[in-house]
């Protein structure tokens, strides 16, 4: 029996990388003032239709949507931001004049064609900041991703764009629609539909013919109002001053309908076509769209499966104890010692009696710092044979001397 197509198990070396990433990303998020939140994997379908947007491929093609036994229209979450916003509103945090910062991680689900770096069940680490309208927060979010990737020794290129606001976006959309209508017959069916649903999404089309046509499309940054232009220029200034290299990509709109103003994407050149490893931006209207009070917000998500492919684990120091014996009586004698050690340290007990050489090999495989062994002499003399596998030193100890050594 195999895992379903597009689903996979995480174990062994990959699991080590997964936990290593989460440890680094979570600690950095905490250093930036974010606290952990966990939202349900299953939500009402309407949450994502209203937030992600009906024009997105996620809602149109990719959601794991079904009617549950209570007759409710539900789906497995395709992304993390909408659930955190729903939590924010349902706990009435939008009514408090206070800034909130949350980080989260866990599985997301999209029914799409599995390929390298893209699965139907995948994992994301994300952060969402509520209540801060300043572009300084946009910069800080980018800086935090930069810190995570640098800690992991992962190279990237950063692309940024501004999607404007309610003042400048309508005039840009009008110009873009006029451009698209002239080229409509040459566009793919998705882009033809997007002309009326959300024309901005055509800029993100992956169809090669559409990409070629859209090279001549109006450039979004050229139509920004004074406020959006000022914020975008300040963001660029801050990035330059803090040695974070970037390029402006006027076609970067992200895959979700709720973004406005700043949008950004971190890309690795080691992953081929699916090179995006992190992305996000500002979504000042989403809380209001979902029934809350107007609240400025900005956030990002990192694709963990893609990051795992790029992580090189540091050499692990030897850790803990490995216990083994020559016979069953020795194994039973070790049980209370192992129990005592596990109160504070890692301890592995091999139940099968083996010769010392076999136990040393096994201790080496689990990267233990110490090997503790009871052979026939040790059993007769009520002692333990101990070897420090780092220092290559060995000694004979009584049980009391061994426990004293631990203290």
SULSUL-V803299 format. One line per field, one symbol per residue. phi: phi as a letter, one per 40 degrees, with the letter a starting at -180 (. if undefined). burial: # if it has 24 or more other ideal C-beta (glycine too) atoms within 12 Angstrom, else .. A space follows every 10 residues. Layout:
phi=???
burial=???
//
This chain:
phi=.bcddgbacb afcccccccc cccccccccc ccgcbcbbbc cbbcdddccc cchccccdcc bbccbacccc gccbacccac cdcccdddcc cfcccbcacb bbbaaicbba cbccadgbbc bbbbbabbbb gbcccccdcc cccccdcccc ccfbcabbbb abcgbccbcd ccdccccdcc ccbdcccccc ccccdccadd cccccccccc dcccdccdcd dcbccccccc ccccdccccc cbfbcabcbc ccbgcbccca fcbaabbbcc bgccccbaai icacbcdcdc hccdacaaaa abccdccdcb cbccccccag bbbaacaccc ccccdccccc cccbbcabbc cccacddccc ccccccgccb bbbbbccccc cfbbcbbccc cfbbabbcdc ccccccc
burial=.......... ......##.# ##.###.##. .#.#..#.#. .####.#### ########## .####..... ...####### #########. ..##....## ########## ##....#### ########## ###.#.#### #########. .#.#.##### #####..##. .##..##.## ..#...##.# ##.##..### #####....# ..##..##.# #.###..#.. ##..##.##. ...#.#.### ########## ########.. #..####### #######.## .#..###### ########## #........# ######...# #.##..##.. #.....#### ..##.#..## .##..#.### #####..##. ..#####.#. ......#.#. .#.....
//
